[in-house]
Amino acid sequence: MSQQTQQLGELSFENTEIAFRGKSNGDLNKAYWLFKILSSNFLTRVGRPITDFAFNVGLPIKGLIRATIFNHFCGGETIKGCFPAIERLADQRVGTILDYSVEGEDTEEAFDGTCNEILRTVAYAKTNPNISFSVFKPTGLGRFDLFEKINANVPLSTNEKLEYGRVRQRFERICQACHDSGVKVLIDAEHSWIQDVIDDLTREMMQQFNREAPIVYNTYQLYRHDKLASLKADFYLAETDGFFLGAKLVRGAYMELERERAQEKGYPSPIQPNKEATDRDYDLAIRFCLDHIDRIGLMAGTHNEANSKMLADEMNDRQLPHDHPHIHFAQLLGMSDNLSFNLAAAGYQVAKYMPYGPVKAVMPYLFRRAQENTSVAGQTGRELSLIAKEKKRRKTTR
Ligand SMILES: Cc1cc2nc3c(=O)[nH]c(=O)nc-3n(C[C@H](O)[C@H](O)[C@H](O)COP(=O)(O)OP(=O)(O)OC[C@H]3O[C@@H](n4cnc5c(N)ncnc54)[C@H](O)[C@@H]3O)c2cc1C
């Protein structure tokens, strides 16, 4: 990785020269038009049925998708196919989190296949220092309905108990491999009605594998009003039981679904009353982790500039080195490059989730990104204005 760093105190997320250094003029134009198209609600709404239809009747749209949205948000179709993208990030001191993003397959064979693929990412991470973390989504390793049943304390049949045993084994195989290889692993958070069982399982993995260092990281969704308390409770358990807590802090990706389900089923929504409450708890969670950073591995998974700046400033105030081994920032590939590359240039540890998998199989992930870039107020506008600023800067400095 290049050792070029900014001086302390020079961190600016407005520096588009650093943010887009890895993009040619052509790449920049493509990104501009992509975000323009994504900002059109209409296209995002009709895109999914049209694409499903086209794939079903065998229309040749794979090439078009690969050349546009797939290339922007994904690293490739295989681990090897991601090599150039991993190098491009590494050139600017940004690490990669290989995220096998195949979704919606619900067979034991598919779960074993996903587990084996994640083990391959762990093996590869061991050989490449530019791979910062491994990651998996719990529903890639087990049936959603099974998690839901356990979460709701519904008794399991004998077969279901065996099935859950296999889910546990998959979790354990990955965490064990990560522990043995010294590769950290993030366990993504999903819907609240399956999250308790995932939290329990992840806590057990932390107790087992985080004895010498934070290896296994759970995800805390601070858009839930109970998650700051969970983070603290897990920390106190880690402290008394003598293990390291791994904490990836996010706001949470399923807000609309959570609220709709709570209303439909008539229970109180687990989501904070407003964005300000989510922001407040996110800030408090960051500060709590910094207060106990000797025992907590912290990852700030956010595109929020104020939080990223706040964390960077707090590290300076507390005289923590920028490359503190327990502190990482993370964004998604293709989003908020102004955060990732400027933080990395200032010497902080940054990684990008790099989704990969066959084009058709990662479509659900791509549709979520498309939706997020229309529904998250301000994000697309921010991406567009930064790209426009850089285009202008290049024109005037030519
Ligand atoms: C590296 C990385 C890993 C991630 N992993 C996960 C994961 O494992 N699980 C997961 O669920 N998500 C995950 N996410 C997505 C994340 O939860 C957010 O949806 C997304 O990053 C937007 O939040 P933000 O902090 O970046 O930005 P912001 O724009 O500051 O925040 C937007 C978020 O604020 C919250 N919010 C918005 N309006 C309201 C409101 N009215 N009331 C209450 N809250 C509100 C919502 O969570 C919304 O997504 C991840 C994101 C990143 C960058």
The ligand as a Gaussian input file, in Angstrom:
#p B3LYP/6-31G(d) Opt

LIG

0 1
 C      -19.776000      -1.283000       6.223000
 C      -21.260000      -1.361000       6.465000
 C      -21.816000      -2.511000       7.004000
 C      -23.199000      -2.598000       7.224000
 N      -23.734000      -3.721000       7.807000
 C      -25.049000      -3.739000       8.141000
 C      -25.618000      -4.838000       8.855000
 O      -24.939000      -5.821000       9.178000
 N      -26.948000      -4.795000       9.162000
 C      -27.735000      -3.705000       8.846000
 O      -28.917000      -3.693000       9.196000
 N      -27.223000      -2.677000       8.150000
 C      -25.909000      -2.660000       7.797000
 N      -25.406000      -1.575000       7.117000
 C      -26.323000      -0.510000       6.606000
 C      -26.536000       0.540000       7.693000
 O      -27.271000      -0.044000       8.742000
 C      -27.337000       1.761000       7.181000
 O      -28.554000       1.355000       6.645000
 C      -26.643000       2.594000       6.138000
 O      -25.252000       2.586000       6.292000
 C      -27.145000       4.038000       6.253000
 O      -26.814000       4.583000       7.516000
 P      -25.585000       5.585000       7.726000
 O      -25.114000       5.533000       9.119000
 O      -24.557000       5.226000       6.726000
 O      -26.117000       6.999000       7.278000
 P      -27.249000       8.035000       7.686000
 O      -27.701000       8.584000       6.383000
 O      -26.768000       8.982000       8.717000
 O      -28.425000       7.231000       8.328000
 C      -29.471000       6.633000       7.645000
 C      -30.011000       5.594000       8.606000
 O      -30.559000       6.238000       9.779000
 C      -31.655000       5.500000      10.270000
 N      -32.850000       6.359000      10.198000
 C      -33.242000       7.129000       9.138000
 N      -34.415000       7.748000       9.404000
 C      -34.766000       7.369000      10.652000
 C      -35.909000       7.659000      11.467000
 N      -36.903000       8.458000      11.042000
 N      -35.972000       7.090000      12.690000
 C      -34.990000       6.275000      13.135000
 N      -33.885000       5.970000      12.403000
 C      -33.785000       6.510000      11.185000
 C      -31.798000       4.288000       9.362000
 O      -31.072000       3.223000       9.951000
 C      -31.151000       4.738000       8.064000
 O      -30.641000       3.635000       7.306000
 C      -24.030000      -1.486000       6.881000
 C      -23.459000      -0.337000       6.345000
 C      -22.095000      -0.251000       6.142000
 C      -21.526000       1.011000       5.572000

